[in-house]
Amino acid sequence: MSVSQKIVVCGGGNAAHVFTALAASNPNNEVHLLSLFRTEAKDFETALKQTDDGKLTIQVTQTGKEVKAEPKSIGNDAKVLADSDIVIISLPAFAHNQYLNAIKDNIKARPNKKTLVAVFPGASGLECEWQSMFGRDPNFVVLSCITLPWACRILQFGQKAEILGTKNQIEVSLKQSVAVAQGKNDDEKKQQQQQPDNSEYIKKVSDIIGELPKIVDFGHILNMSLSAINAIVHPSIMYARWKDYDGKPLAEKPLFYQGIDEAAADMMSKLSDEALRITQSVEKATGLALKTQHIYEWYKTCYGTECEDTSSLYKTIVTNPGYKGLTHPMSNTDDNKFVPNWKYRYLSEDIPFGLVVIRGLSLIVEKEHRCDAPVLDAIIQWAQTKLDKEYLRYEADGSIVAGKDINGSRAPQRYGIKSIKELV
């Protein structure tokens, strides 16, 4: 059977295991696993060779089924990206740049063919990074999903992983540049550029991951940055719990989600309100119709049928069975007590690749459309002290400018993007 498409999965974590096996289970796919992280590719290949059948196994908990498949190659040579039809990046946001550079260097233009670069999760600011590297290159389409299709974990590295739960629906946003036919007037050109058909590319991803989750086109890629759920949830819970922390070690790890109080839920709600106001300001400045929603509405849509009580945001979170037993990220002390781990992703990722991006986007709309965001600013300033970073600098006169560590974020200021319209 002839190969219909070449797929390269980038990464070696939980989701990369699942993407690799699912893609390789289709005999029409030529699948390669690429990891540029230390010896990860070699370790993965060695582990896979030690299985009885040389295949990667995915256990699907809900159905009891197993998927077994093997990629054509596992390696750390980025040249494998050449002539790829689909590249799946399944890595934390801080690692995206290395792989995007590899894509740019190794995938050349092909007649009548585009390469789909699907990023799971995309995280806020992907559109800024993509714009700075690829501009309006018509040979690529980028797909960003703010989350993963499943909850999954590695059981044995390089050999076996488990899908613990599959979401019913995920939202994705795509950015593609299209060639505009000659002879069209300005309005027709604008419409064609802003409303390309994404269904072909969504189907490509759906064919890999299966019937569920259903993939929904969420519209303009700015939606992904402005509706970053993790950036609203994680930092607000961290701030509410630890903003008045006295530094004394704790005897037990406090519960993360189910340990919040009504004041913490109210703070999360206010942060979401501010993100929505920023979204509205972006809409006014660009003419885009964006699709962000309040965090309470998101929780009811995503988890409403599972929670005992959805009468408020607070009740929805603390009665979510999926959160049972999950604790704050903590580090052990020498006397077996616990102190907060500020370097965990709830701050180290969700600030520079979440809230800082949202605030950065708000600062590049025209002044008449800008809005205040006191809760967002308070969380960013507090988190920056814990991370020992200055992504944004808050001046005495009330202005906000790029800080000395802006290059460690994906805010538009890092890339010299000065107007929100540059991202339309």
N, C-alpha and C positions, 0 to 999 in steps of 0.2 A: 504494500500500500504506500503510495507516495506521501511525502511529508507535506501537510497543508500549511503549517506555520511553525516558526521557530520561537520558542519562549525561553527567556532567561529570568530566573528567580534570583534576586539579590538579597543576601542575608543568610543567617544560619540559626535564627531563633525559632520560637514556637510556631509562628505563622508561616515562616519560610518552609519549615518541614511540611506543613499542611498544603500550602500552595504547590510545592514541588511534586508531592505525591498525587494530588488531584489532577494537576496538569498532565503529568506523565502517564496517568491511567488511561488517557485517550491516545490510542495508537497513531492518530493523525498529528500529534504534537511531538516535536523534537525539543526536549526540555533539558536545560543546563542550569546548574546551580553555581552561582558566582559569589564568593565571599572574599573581600579584600582585607578582612580583619585577621591579622597575625597568622596563626596556623589553623584557623577554623576550617577552611576547605579541606586541608589534608586530614585533620582529625575526623571530619565528617565522612570523607571517603574511606578512611581506615575502619571506622565503625561500621559502615554499611557493608564492607567486604566481610565482616565477621558474622553477619547474619547467615542463616541457613540457605536462603534463596537469593541473597544479594539485593533484596528489595526493601524499600522504605514502607513501613506499615502505619496506617492511620486508623485508630479505633474511633468509631462514632458512637458515643455513649447512648444517645437517645434511641438509636435504632438497633444497636448491637452489631452493626455491620463493620466490616474492615475493608479498607482500600489498600492495595499493595501495588507498588510501581517503583521503577528506578529511573533516575535521570540519565541522559546519554553521557553527561560528563559532570564532574564536580571539580572546581578549580579556583585559582586566584588570578588567572590571566584575563584581564578585561577585554582582550581581543576577541573573546568568545561572543561579545555583544554584536559583532559585525553581522549585518543583514538580519537582525532580530525583527520579528513582527510585533512581539509583545515583550516588554520588560516590566517585571513586577518588583518593586522596591518595598520590602517589608522590614523596615528598620526604624529606630528612633530618629527623630527629626535632625539631631545633631550630626548624624551619619549620612544624610541624604546628599550633601554637597559632593562628597567623594565619588559617589556613584553617578550623579548627574554629570560630573566632569568626564567620567569614563564613557558615558553614553555619548556625550558630545564629541569626544575624541575618536570613538570607534565605529559609530554608526553614520554612514554616509548616505547622501540622497539617493533614492532609488526611483526609477520611472514609475509613476502611478501607484506608489506604495508609501504609506505612512507608518511610522513606528508608534505604537501605543505605549506610553510609559504610565503604568498604574501604580500609585503610591498608597500603601496601606500601613499605618494611617498617614494621611498627608500632613496634618498639623497646620497650624496657622502660619501664614507667611510663605507657603509654597509658591503662591502666584508671584510673589516678589522675587524669590530666588530664581524661579523659572524665567521670568521676564528678563532678569539681569543676565542670564546665561544664553537663553535661546531666542529672546526677542519674539519676533513673529515668524519664526522658521516654519514654513508650511509642511515640512517633512516629519513633524512630530505632533502627537496629540498627548496631552497630559491629563490624567484622570486622578482626582484627589478624593479620597474617602476619609472622613474624620475619625473613623473607627475601623475595627476589624470585622469581618463577616461572622466570626465565631469567638467564643471563649475557648482557648486551646492551650495545651501545655505539652512539653516534651516529657516522655516517659523514659526513653533511653536515647541520648544524643546520637543523631545520625542513623537511628534505627527505627524508633517508634515514637509516635505522638498521639495525642488524644484530643478529639473535639468534644468538649464538655457540654456545650450548648451552642445552638445556631440561632442567630437573630432572625426575626421574621422579615425584616426590611432594613436596608441600609441606603443612605443617600450619598450620591456622588456628584461631583461637579467636574466638568471637562473644559479644557481650553484648547482650541485648535484655530489655527490661522488658515483661511481658505482663499484660494485664488478667485478673484472677482472677474466675472466676464466683462469684456470691453463693451462699451456702449451703454452701460447702466448709468442712471443718474445718481447723484450723491445720496439721496434717500434710499434708493434700492441697494446701493453698495453697502451702506451702513447696516441695513436690515440683514443682508446676506452675511456680513461679517459677524454680526451679533447673534444670529440665530442659525448656526450650522447644525446639521443633523448629527446627533450624537448616538443614535440608536445602534448603529453598526458596531461602535466601540463598546457600548454597554453590553451588547450581546456577546462580544468576545470574552469579556470577563465573566459574564453569567454562565457561559459554556464551560468555564473552568471550575467555578465554585459550586455549580449545580442549581437545582430548582429554587432552593432557599439559601440565603435570603434573597428576597425580591430586591432588585436594584432599581432605585428611582433616581431620575435625573433631577438634581436639586437646583439646576440653573447656574447662574454665573459663579465662577470659581471664588469670587470674594465671599460668597455665602459660607464657604468652608472656614475661612478665617474668622468671620464675624459671629459664627455660631459654634465656636469651639467649646464643646460641652465640658471637656476635662478642665479647660482653663477657667470656666465659671465655677465648677464644683470643687476641684481639689484645692486651689489656693485659698478660696473663701473659707473652707473648713479648717485649713491649716492656720489661717490668720485668726479666726474666731477662737480656736483652741489655745493658741500659743502667743498671742500678741502681748499678753500680760504675764508671760512665763517668768518665774523668779530664778530659773536656772537649777533648781534642786532636782536631783534624780527621782524618778518614780518607782514604786515597787512593782507596778504592773503596766503593761502596754494599754493605753486607753483605746477604746473602740473608735474607729474612724468615722464611718457613716452613721452607725446606730448609736454613737456616743454624742452626737450633736444635740444642742438644745434649740429652743424656739428662736433665741436671739441669733444663733448661727444660721438657721434657715432663713431668717429675715435678712441677714447680711447677704446671703447668697442670692436672694430674690432681688435685693437692691442692686447688686452687681449685675445681674441679668437685665434689670431695667436700664441701667446705664449702657450696657452693650446694645440694647435695642435702640436707645436714643442715638447712639453712634451710627448704627445701621441706617436709621432714618436720615441722618445727616449725610451719609454717603449716597443714599438714594436721591436726595435733593440736589446734591452736587453733580451726580452723574446721569440721572434719569433712569437708572436701573431699577428694576422691581426685584428686590431681594426677599428671601424666604426664611429669615431667622424667626425663632419663636422663643417665648419666655421659658426659663428652665423648668418651671412647674408644669407647663403644657408638655414639654419634652418628656418629663418623667411620667406623666400620665399616659402619654402615647406609647412610650417604650416599655414601661413596667406596670402600667395600671392594672392589668388583669392578675398580676402576681402579688400585688401588695394588699395587705389586709384593710388598709384605710388610706384613701386618697383625698380626704377632705381638706388637706392642706399640704403644702410642700413639705413641711416638717414631718407630718404623719406618713406621707408617701415614702420618704427616705428611711425613716426608722422602722417601718413595717415591711421593707423590701427584703424578702428572704434571701436574695442573692448577695446581700451585704452581711449576712450573719457571720459574726466572729472576725471580720476584717478590722485590723488595728492600724493605728498611726505608725508611720515608718519611724523606728526607734533604733538607737545604738546601745549596746550593752556597756555598762561601766565595770570597773574591776571588781566591785562588790555586788555584781549580779543585779544591778538596778538598770533603769532605762532613762535615756535622754533623747530628745528629738534628733532625727537624722535630717538635717536641712538639705543635704545633697541629693536626697531621693527625688525621683522624677516629678513629684507633686509640686516642687518648687523649681528644680534645676531644668525641667523641660517646660512645664506649664506656665512659667513666667516668661522666659525669653522666646519661646515658640508658641505663646498663647496671649497672655494679657498685654505684654509689651507690644506685640504686633497689633492688637486691637487698638491700643492707645496710639501707636504710631500711625495707623491708618486715619485715626480721628484728627491727627495734626496736619494731614496733607489735604484736607478738604478746605475750600475757601473759608475765610474767617467768618463770614456771615452765617455759615452753616455749622460752625463748631459748637460743641456743647461741653459743659462741665461733667466730670466723672469723679467725684470725691472719694467714693468707696474704692473704685478701681485704682486711683492714685495712691490711696493709703496702703492698699495691699501690695502694690508694686514697690513702694518705698520701703515698707517693712521687709518684704522678701529680699530686696537688694542688700539690706544690711545682713541678713542671715546667709546669703550666698556670697557675700563680700564682692558684689558686682555693682556696676553703675551702667545699666543699659540706657536709662533715661536720666537726665539731670534736671532736677527741679530747682529753678532759679528763685531768688528772693522776690523778684517782681511778679512771680506767678507763671512765668513762661516755662515751657518744657522743651528741652533740646536733647539731641543725641549725646549720650554719655560716653565715657572712655571705653566701655565694654560693648558698645552697640554692635560690633562685628561678631559678637557671640550670640546675637539674636537673629531673627528674620524680619525685623521691622523694616518698613520701606526706607527708613533713614540710612540703614546699612548700605543700601544699593544706590543711594543718590536719587531715589525717586521722590520728586518734589510735589507732584500733583496726583490726586486720586485718579484723575482722568487717564494717566499713563497706564493704569492697570485695567482699563476698560477695553 
